[in-house]
Structures are given as structure tokens and as C-alpha cells.
Amino acid sequence: MVVLGGGFGGLEAAFNLRLLAGERAKITLVSDSDHFLFKPNSIYVPFGMDPEKLKVPLARPAARKGIELVQARAHGIDPDARRVELDGRSLSYDFLVVATGAEMRAEEIPGLGEYGISPWTPADMLRLRAGFQGLLSNKGGGGAQRVLFVIPPNNKCAGPLYEIVFMLDTWLRRQGARERTEIVWSTFESSYIQAFGPRLHEVAAGEFERRGIEAHTEWAVAKVEPGTVSYANGEQLGYDLLVAFPPYIASTPFPGLEADERGFLATELSSRRLVDHPEIYAVGDAGDFPVKQAFLAFLQADAAASHLAAELLGKEPELDFDPVSMCVMEQFDKATFAQVPLRLTGDSAHPIEVRPDANGDYRVGSSKAWRVGKKMLGRSVPWRFGRGEPFHGGAFWRGMDVGLRAMSGVLAK
């Protein structure tokens, strides 16, 4: 068994397979880094967090669970020979989990990579910190500065940028610099956080209004020039600081495997098997599920591990991928929790939607108390992975799940 990727999907799949299949599985984990990066908490780096705190070294948890760790980058997969090509070597496999993730391709939008800051890596977040610190020098006078946030077409997960824009507003107010800073938001989508439905749209719209943030939907960026963003609808907006999430693509293309036009591997929904090679699974951002999010990566990895363990143990799988997203959106003065049951629509223009029959399973709520839930998740995932344990595995997750459901029963509706 070979697992490609040391992120959420790869580690969850490897650690959960060890839990479910025990020593029946010989597991090799291939990662291009010697550490796991807890990216959801990188939103705190622009506001002062040390990015080193986001890292979890992989050698110790891998050794603890008897998993061979290979630090290398995968370059190709030969499904007929069942081999993976790495940096200077190759690995054979009986089963393969591809969790190589996604990356951003700013060059799809002329000027976006040159003039905008894309909060993707810790280094990007440190650049954003410098930009935000520059706003503080304006609180004593001078003309207002404009911070423009942009979500372009083909972005697959805008949630962190919503967190950053609301956090920025709260932070500037606490620093006494909000009155001299204009914040503007624009997204190509027809509603805010469109994939997660009308309730989160209403929350975001209410926050934009409460905070005095000018916001636009259905504004698709066409090009970026120094100080100006032009949109496909003919509008233009000026900026002093531009923050944008570029379009997503698969981080590693694998020619010969069926994939969509952006390189995301074609999968069978419930098991995460590739449609053309059932011995290969794709989980997290590497697969073709339209929303790219850590919690959904966990669920996909757990489903893949369940199906793989069933193969090894000669039994029926106990778990399929059920896309019910959970997220906690930080805002510094409070946080918003969302539990969102999703389904595929078959419409390429709008491939995902909230299930019409979700009823009480679709929950959204905002409260200062949800900041505690955010911190709890931020500590527990690195702690579990640092021990070589899956986040969703065993009594730990059952206890956390009970706690989250109890909180949502009181603080969300």
C-alpha cells in the first residue's frame, strides 16, 4: 500500500488504514515535506502567529505506526505496472491512495500573480502580515487605503478568505485603524460561499453589512493592473492592497489517469476509487469532488481506508463517503459554525448544492462560543496526527463528535 501526500487526506488515510487493518497492511507514505502543515490555522499568521507552530514532524508518528516514510515528490503513475515514479526512484504498489492536493494557478488571470497576495503558503501569509502592518501606519491620518479581496472563477474553496476579511475588520478596529481603511470584497459566485447554501450566504451578507464592507457578487475578475482590478462586467475597482485566491488546479497531473480539465482525478463518489483503476483511490483535493476542504478530505480518506481495509480483510466496507461538511469560520470577535449536507448536481456550472432534504442536518450559527470550537479543532488535529492517529478514528472522534453536535444543537439552527 502506497499513500502519496502528507496532508489531511494522505495522513488520515494512512493512519486510519493502520487502525482498521492492523499489520495486514504494509504502508508506505510518500511526502514531499518532512512535516504536516496545519493550513487552516495559517489564517492567524497575518495577525502574528509564528508559522512554525503549524508544523507537525512526520518521522515520529510514521515510525510509531510502522509506516515507511519516503520524502520525495511523485511525478508519475504507471497503473499497468502498478508503479509510482518519484525523485530518482520508483515504488511498486498493490493499492495506491493519491492525496497530492491542489495548488493555485494565478497566471490564469493576467496580472493576478504579479500584483496580488494569495494566502496559500506560510510565506504568503507572512507577506500578507507585512501588508496588514502597513495599514496601521495610516491610522494617524492621510487618505484612506483600500484593501480589495477577490475570488475569481475556478476557485474551489473560498472559506479561508472570508475568515481573513472578517478577522481583518475586527483587528483593524482593535488597532484603531479601521476608519482610515476601506475594505472591499468581490466574488464571481452568485452568492457568498455559494456551495454551502443560503444560510451561510445570509450570515456573510449580514457580516459585510455590520462591518461596513462593500461587497459584490457575480463580479468575475478579468485582469489586474497596478492599482486597478478590471471585471468581466465592465466594472473596475482600485486597490492599495490586493488579496486574492487564484483558480485551483491539481498540484500533480498524472497523465494516463482519467481526470477533469483541471487535473482532478475522476472518482467513484462513495468509495473514492478511480473510475478507470479500482486499485487506486483519490482523496482530498486530488480528487474531483468540487469542494476542496480539510473536513471533506478527512471524510474521503476515511471512506477510502474503510474500502481498502475491507479488501485486505475480506469483508464488506463499513463506511462510504457522505459529504456532510463541517467548518468553523473565525472572525476574532466571534465565529460561525456550519454543518452542510452536500450533493452533486450533475451541472458543470454549479456542480454542488445543499441537499434539498437536509432539514435539521443543515445547521448554521454564530457565537463567541464557537471560537472555542475553532481552537479545539486547531489543537486536536495536530495532536492526533503527531501521535500517528486518524482524526476521525476511535473513541476520540466519537467524543468530539458528540461535543460538536451538542454545541450545534444549542448554538446553531
Buried (B, 14 or more C-beta within 10 A) or exposed (E): BBBBBBBBBBBBBBBBBBBBBEEBBEBBBBBBBEBBBBBBBBBBBBBEBEBEEBBBEBEEBBEBBEBEBBBBBBBBBEBEEBBBBBEEEEBEBEBBBBBBBBBBBBEBBBBBBEBBBBBBBBEBBBBBBEBBEEBBEBBEEEEEBBBBBBBBEBBBBBBBBBBBBBBBBBBBBEBEBBEBBBBBBBBBBEBBBBBBBBBBBEBBBEBBEEBEBEBBBEBBBBEBEEEBBBBEEEEEBEBBBBBBBBBBBBBBBBEEBEBEEBBBBBBBBEBBBBEEBEBBBBBBBBBBBBBBBBBBBBBBBBBBBBBBBBBBBEEEBEBBBEBBBBBBBBBBBBBBBBBBBBBEEEEEEEBBBBBEEBEEEBBBBBBEBBBEBBBBBBEBBBEBBBBBBBBBBEEBBEEBEEEBEEBBEEBBE
